[in-house]
Amino acid sequence: MALAFSEESEAKFNELVSRYPNTRAALLPALFLAQEEFGWISVEVMDYLAERLELPPSQVLTTATFYTMYNKQPVGKCHVQVCTTLSCAFRGGYELLERFEDRLGIKRGESTPDGNWTLTEVECLASCGSAPMFQLTDSKGNMEYFEDLDSEEKFETVVKELESRLPNLPDPRDMH
């Protein structure tokens, strides 16, 4: 079975491409749309976009793999992305990452067996003044920042609130 956008995503794709002077300029937003539609950016998805945008597959591959905002493997209902760039590192970014590893029982780059959590170390999320911080992305692509997490107490408060939301988060495996 060939990969294809849903009717709704196809309409979004066509509208998106019409806003740009050429298909190359539409690549980044098209990757976001594909990630929303398919859950992650597999090689198959990259090839599909290359064909649809009439671009070399290598251009789509290099673009998708350059940016950490595109998931190259399936992620959990809660995708935790901890910033460890300079400001966050100085203010406790690595400690925050270790708290998540301990709490979730996984290492960076892994997902929990139940598919609820994925933990990723990322580069700058542009919140240097409120470091350390992480971004949470749910399976619908909604993003939230959690900042100033410089103590165990703040971390526990945020994680407990997120855990209370889990039953209401859509399961990415049920999206298609």
C-alpha positions in Angstrom: 0.0 0.0 0.0 1.4 3.3 -1.0 1.8 6.1 1.5 -0.7 9.0 1.0 -2.0 12.0 2.9 -5.5 11.8 4.3 -8.1 14.0 2.5 -7.7 16.7 5.1 -3.9 16.7 5.0 -3.9 16.7 1.3 -5.9 19.9 1.3 -3.5 21.4 3.8 -0.6 20.3 1.7 -1.9 21.9 -1.5 -2.7 25.1 0.3 0.7 25.1 1.9 2.6 24.6 -1.3 0.5 27.4 -3.0 1.9 29.9 -0.5 5.5 29.5 -1.6 7.4 30.5 -4.7 8.7 27.0 -5.2 8.3 23.6 -3.6 11.8 23.7 -2.0 10.6 26.7 0.1 7.7 24.6 1.3 9.8 21.7 2.6 10.0 22.6 6.3 6.3 23.1 6.7 5.6 20.0 4.6 7.7 18.0 6.9 5.7 19.3 9.9 2.5 18.4 8.1 3.8 14.9 7.3 4.9 14.4 10.9 1.5 15.4 12.1 -0.1 13.0 9.6 2.1 10.0 10.0 3.4 10.4 13.5 7.1 10.6 12.5 9.4 11.1 9.5 10.4 7.7 8.2 12.5 7.2 5.1 9.3 6.2 3.3 7.7 9.6 4.4 10.8 11.4 3.2 10.6 9.7 -0.2 6.9 10.5 -0.4 7.5 14.2 0.2 10.4 14.2 -2.2 8.1 12.9 -4.9 5.3 15.3 -4.0 7.5 18.3 -3.9 9.6 17.2 -6.9 12.8 17.4 -4.9 15.7 15.1 -4.8 15.2 12.5 -1.9 18.7 13.5 -0.6 17.5 17.1 -0.1 14.5 15.9 2.0 16.7 13.5 3.9 19.4 16.0 4.8 16.8 18.6 5.8 14.8 16.2 8.0 17.8 14.7 9.7 19.4 18.1 10.3 16.6 19.4 12.5 15.8 17.9 15.9 12.2 19.0 15.6 11.5 16.2 13.1 11.1 12.8 14.7 13.0 10.1 12.8 11.6 7.3 14.9 8.2 6.9 16.6 7.8 8.8 19.8 5.5 8.4 22.8 2.4 10.2 23.8 4.6 12.7 25.7 7.8 13.6 23.9 10.0 15.3 26.4 12.8 17.3 24.8 15.4 18.6 27.3 17.6 21.4 26.3 21.3 21.0 27.2 22.8 23.9 25.2 25.1 26.2 27.1 22.7 28.3 29.2 20.6 25.2 30.1 23.7 23.2 30.8 25.1 25.8 33.1 21.8 26.1 35.0 21.1 22.4 35.4 20.0 21.0 32.0 22.0 17.8 32.4 20.6 17.3 35.9 17.1 17.8 34.5 17.8 15.2 31.8 19.1 12.8 34.5 15.9 13.4 36.6 13.8 12.3 33.7 16.0 9.3 33.0 15.6 8.2 36.6 11.9 9.0 36.8 11.0 7.3 33.5 13.5 4.4 33.7 14.8 5.2 30.2 17.9 6.9 28.7 17.8 9.8 26.3 16.7 8.7 22.9 14.5 6.0 24.3 10.8 5.5 24.9 9.0 3.8 27.8 7.7 0.3 27.0 4.1 1.5 27.4 4.6 4.2 24.7 3.7 7.0 27.0 7.1 8.8 27.2 10.0 9.5 24.9 13.0 11.4 26.2 15.3 13.4 23.9 18.2 15.7 24.4 18.0 18.7 22.1 19.8 21.8 21.2 18.6 25.3 22.0 14.9 25.8 22.5 15.3 29.6 22.8 14.5 29.8 26.5 17.9 30.7 27.9 16.6 33.2 30.4 14.4 30.5 32.1 16.8 27.6 32.0 16.8 24.7 32.7 13.8 23.8 30.7 12.1 21.2 28.5 9.6 21.2 25.8 6.7 18.7 25.8 5.1 17.7 22.5 2.0 15.5 22.5 0.9 13.2 19.8 -1.2 15.9 18.2 1.8 18.2 17.9 0.8 20.5 20.7 3.9 22.0 22.3 4.4 23.4 25.8 7.5 24.8 27.6 8.3 24.0 31.2 10.9 26.4 32.5 12.9 27.3 35.6 13.1 23.6 36.6 16.2 24.1 38.8 15.0 22.0 41.8 13.7 18.5 42.5 10.5 20.1 43.9 9.7 22.0 40.7 10.5 18.9 38.6 8.2 16.7 40.7 5.3 19.2 40.5 5.5 19.4 36.7 5.9 15.7 36.2 3.0 14.8 38.5 0.8 17.3 36.6 1.8 15.7 33.3 1.2 12.2 34.5 -2.3 13.2 35.6 -3.0 14.2 32.0 -1.8 11.0 30.4 -5.2 9.3 30.2 -6.5 12.2 28.2 -3.6 12.3 25.7 -4.3 10.6 22.4 -2.3 7.5 21.7 -0.1 8.0 18.5 -0.7 4.4 17.5 -4.5 5.1 17.3 -4.1 8.1 15.0 -4.3 6.1 11.7 
